[in-house]
Amino acid sequence: METKEKTTVQWVQDLIAIHITRKEAAHRLAVIAGKDSAPGAAMLKAGHQSQQFLPALLDELSSYGDAVAAEADRDNDYILLWNNSLASLDQWVAADAENLFKQMEDQLQKIYQHLLEMSADLPPSFNELLNLQWQQLKAGR
């Protein structure tokens, strides 16, 4: 998935950026899909889930000290999916929103799976956080 080795701090920063993006994307896509529709409700739920994940990720980041440089990768596959859609979002219909949302959720799962495969190389606190968030992602909570 990633060719460049990243530090734990960089992964935490990436996840923070991803969940901020997911929150924004979920809300905007839910408007297109129809907030009262089943897909729209699922999108809003995903956005809410990311909002809940952010404090724990920020706490994890703060455990590395105040002098951590901001290095979030805003060119990762997840964020690129969203950014590449922004130019045409105004012309989208519900099916387009549902398709992008599914692609983004699939990519998010790949990122978590990749990180979980690296669990032996990650600090215990971050590994525990990843496992908790992974279980919640799979459960759709």
C-alpha positions, 0 to 999 in steps of 0.5 A: 500500500505505502511504499515509504516507511512512515513513523507512528506520528505520521500515521496518526497524523494521516488518520486525523486528516483522513477522519476530518476528510471523512466527516466532511465527505460523509455530510456532503455526500449524504446531502446528495444521497438524501439524508433521510435515505438509508445510504444518506443515513449511513453516510451521516453515521460514518461522519459521526463515527469519525467525529468520535474517533478524532479525540482519541487520535489527537490524544495519541498524537499529544503523547508524542510531545508538543514539538511534533511537526505537522506532516499529514499526507494529504495525497494519500489514496483516501483523501485523493478520492475525495479531492478528485471528486470535488470539481464535479460534485455539484452535478452528482446524483444519489448513485454517484454519491453512494459509489464514492462513499463505498470507494472511500469506505473500502479505502479506509478499511485497507488503511486500517488493515495495513496498519493492523498488519504492522501491529508488531512495529507499532507502540501498544497504545496506538495498536490498541486504538487501531484495534478498537477503531477497526472493530467499530468500523467493521461494526458500522458504529 
